[in-house]
Amino acid sequence: MSAIIKDIVILGCGPAGLSAAINAKIRNRDLLVLGTENCSPPLHKAQRIDNYLGFHGVKGGELLDHFLEHSQAMAVKIHHSKVELVHINEDGTFNLLTGGEILSSKAIILATGIPYKATLPQEDSYLGKGLGYCATCDGPLYRDRVVIIISHNQEGEAEANYMAQICRQVYYLPLYRGLGQLDGRIKLVKDAPARIIGNGQVQGLELKGGESIEAEGLFVLGGETAPDRLIPGLEIVENHIQVDRQQRTSIPGVYAAGDCTGKPYQVAKAIGEGQVAGLNASNYVAARA
């Protein structure tokens, strides 16, 4: 994907993201949707929805299938990948780091769902002080050191294997089932993380079983990245992305829609905000052409 430059990249393939994509597609925008294999876990798990107009009593999974079928019929491409960091270029375009590759875009729509919840207590206070969210990005800083990697999904194994090549020791705590292939030098930890050990700088990790691991670096991978960590400078109010009536954020060219912008966390709201974001992002790109 390193050579691709898109009009719009949409982060999230839930109702808001797909609504944004469909409306931007109608405006003839060249776009890409980035999301997980299961595009909207909360909607997929909903047993019954009674307040989405025209679909009384529908199951959440069934409604999501309709959304995906609609998107596929309009040739909306969903790439199952996670963005690790967004860089704003001097010309106002964006570079997105995803899977170790760079994707460029003229505008971004954030449809990342319910706001990020920290994996560990006091996680924010250690960010940049031994704690990070991208081992591939920060790996060289920990060459010949001891690091701990906590991962919410199997994608973290590739980063752990990379770190094993340059670090003195790597500890790996999987918060998922179905462990894949790990480098033989990695020490697998079969316990859950409890809290960070440190005094202004990461010194290790305490486990729920009572044991602790000393380390100079700690990475939390695979959880939903907080939007203002993803795009530094993004205005957040009460843990939600601040937007106006056009779904514009505090950064030109960045729009947001759905649960990430605040309550109510409802499908109808997400669809409507996604439409507004998709149309306005399309207008933004057209005006800069």
Residue pairs with C-beta under 8 A, 6 or more apart in sequence:
1 79
1 98
1 99
1 101
1 102
1 103
2 101
2 102
2 103
4 32
4 103
4 104
5 93
5 104
5 105
5 106
6 30
6 31
6 32
6 103
6 104
6 105
6 106
7 24
7 29
7 30
7 31
7 105
7 106
7 107
7 282
7 285
8 24
8 29
8 30
8 31
8 32
8 105
8 106
8 107
8 108
8 109
8 278
8 281
8 282
8 285
9 31
9 32
9 33
9 34
9 94
9 96
9 103
9 105
9 107
9 108
9 109
10 17
10 20
10 21
10 24
10 31
10 32
10 33
10 34
10 108
10 109
10 111
11 17
11 34
11 35
11 83
11 108
11 109
11 110
11 111
11 112
11 230
12 33
12 34
12 35
12 39
12 110
12 111
12 112
12 113
12 258
12 260
13 33
13 34
13 35
13 36
13 39
13 40
13 78
13 111
14 35
14 39
14 40
14 42
14 43
14 111
14 113
14 258
14 259
14 270
15 40
15 43
15 64
15 67
15 258
15 267
15 270
15 271
15 274
16 111
16 257
16 258
16 259
16 260
16 270
16 271
16 273
16 274
16 277
17 33
17 35
17 39
17 109
17 111
17 257
17 258
17 274
18 33
18 39
18 67
18 68
18 70
18 71
18 76
18 274
19 257
19 270
19 271
19 272
19 273
19 274
19 275
19 278
20 109
20 111
20 255
20 257
20 274
20 275
20 277
20 278
20 281
21 31
21 33
21 71
21 76
21 274
21 278
22 70
22 71
22 74
22 76
22 278
23 274
23 275
23 278
23 279
23 282
24 31
24 109
24 278
24 279
24 281
24 282
25 31
25 74
25 75
25 76
26 74
27 278
27 279
27 282
27 283
27 286
29 281
29 282
29 285
31 76
31 77
32 77
32 79
32 103
32 105
33 71
33 76
33 77
33 78
33 79
34 78
34 79
34 80
34 81
34 82
34 83
34 96
34 98
35 78
35 79
35 80
36 80
36 82
37 80
38 44
39 64
39 67
39 68
39 78
40 64
40 113
42 60
42 113
42 114
42 265
43 60
43 61
43 63
43 64
43 267
44 60
44 61
44 64
45 60
45 61
46 59
46 60
46 61
46 63
47 59
47 60
48 57
48 58
48 59
48 60
49 55
49 57
49 58
49 59
49 60
49 63
49 267
50 56
50 57
51 266
51 268
52 58
52 63
52 267
52 268
53 268
55 63
55 66
63 267
71 78
81 98
81 99
82 98
82 99
82 155
82 222
82 225
83 96
83 97
83 98
83 225
83 230
84 97
84 98
84 133
84 134
84 136
84 137
84 225
84 230
85 96
85 97
85 134
85 137
85 230
86 94
86 95
86 96
86 97
86 108
86 230
86 231
87 94
87 95
87 96
87 97
88 94
88 231
88 233
88 251
89 95
92 252
92 253
92 288
93 104
93 105
93 106
93 253
94 104
94 105
94 106
94 107
94 108
94 253
94 254
95 102
95 103
95 104
96 102
96 103
96 104
96 105
96 108
97 134
97 137
100 136
106 253
106 284
106 285
106 288
107 253
107 254
107 255
107 281
107 284
107 285
108 231
108 253
108 254
108 255
108 281
109 247
109 254
109 255
109 256
109 257
109 274
109 277
109 278
109 281
110 227
110 230
110 231
110 241
110 249
110 254
110 255
110 256
110 257
110 260
111 256
111 257
111 258
111 260
111 270
111 274
111 277
112 224
112 227
112 258
112 260
113 224
113 258
113 259
113 260
114 259
114 260
114 265
115 226
115 227
115 239
115 240
115 259
115 260
116 223
116 224
116 225
116 226
116 227
117 223
117 224
118 124
119 150
119 152
119 175
119 193
119 220
119 223
120 150
120 193
120 194
120 195
120 196
120 220
121 195
121 196
122 195
122 196
123 131
123 196
123 220
126 196
126 198
126 201
126 202
126 218
127 229
129 198
129 200
129 201
129 202
130 198
130 201
130 202
130 203
130 216
130 217
130 218
131 196
131 202
131 217
131 218
131 219
131 220
132 138
132 217
132 218
132 219
132 220
133 219
133 220
133 221
133 223
133 225
133 229
134 159
134 219
134 221
135 147
135 149
135 156
135 159
135 160
135 162
135 163
135 219
135 221
136 159
136 162
138 217
138 219
139 159
139 162
139 163
139 166
139 167
140 166
141 217
142 163
142 166
142 167
142 216
142 217
143 166
143 167
144 166
144 167
144 168
145 167
145 168
145 215
145 216
145 217
146 167
146 168
146 169
146 170
146 171
146 214
146 215
146 216
146 217
147 163
147 167
147 169
147 170
147 171
147 215
147 216
147 217
147 218
147 219
148 170
148 171
148 172
148 173
148 189
148 204
148 205
148 213
148 215
148 217
148 218
148 219
149 156
149 159
149 160
149 163
149 170
149 171
149 172
149 173
149 218
149 219
149 221
150 156
150 173
150 175
150 193
150 205
150 218
150 219
150 220
150 221
151 157
151 159
151 160
151 172
151 173
151 174
151 175
151 176
151 220
151 221
151 222
152 175
152 176
152 220
152 221
152 222
152 223
153 176
153 221
153 222
154 174
154 176
154 178
154 179
154 180
155 221
155 222
156 172
156 174
156 221
156 222
157 172
157 179
157 180
157 181
157 182
159 219
159 221
160 170
160 172
160 182
160 183
160 186
161 181
161 182
161 183
161 186
163 170
164 170
164 183
164 185
164 186
165 183
169 185
169 187
170 183
170 185
170 186
170 187
171 186
171 187
171 189
171 213
171 215
172 182
172 186
172 187
172 188
172 189
173 189
173 191
173 192
173 193
174 188
175 192
175 222
176 222
179 188
182 188
189 207
189 213
191 207
191 208
191 209
191 211
192 207
192 208
192 209
193 205
193 206
193 207
193 208
194 205
194 206
194 207
194 208
195 205
195 206
196 202
196 204
196 205
196 206
196 218
197 203
197 204
197 205
197 206
197 212
197 214
198 204
202 215
202 216
202 217
202 218
203 214
203 215
203 216
204 212
204 213
204 214
204 215
205 212
205 213
205 215
205 218
206 212
207 213
226 236
227 234
227 236
227 241
227 256
227 260
228 234
228 235
228 236
231 251
231 254
233 250
233 251
234 241
234 249
234 250
234 251
234 254
235 241
235 242
235 249
235 250
236 242
238 262
240 260
240 261
240 262
241 249
241 256
241 260
241 261
242 249
242 250
243 249
243 255
243 256
243 257
243 261
245 276
246 255
246 276
246 280
247 255
247 256
247 257
247 261
247 273
247 276
247 277
247 280
248 254
248 255
248 280
249 255
249 256
252 284
253 281
253 284
255 277
255 280
255 281
255 284
256 277
257 270
257 273
257 274
257 276
257 277
258 269
258 270
258 273
258 274
259 265
259 270
261 273
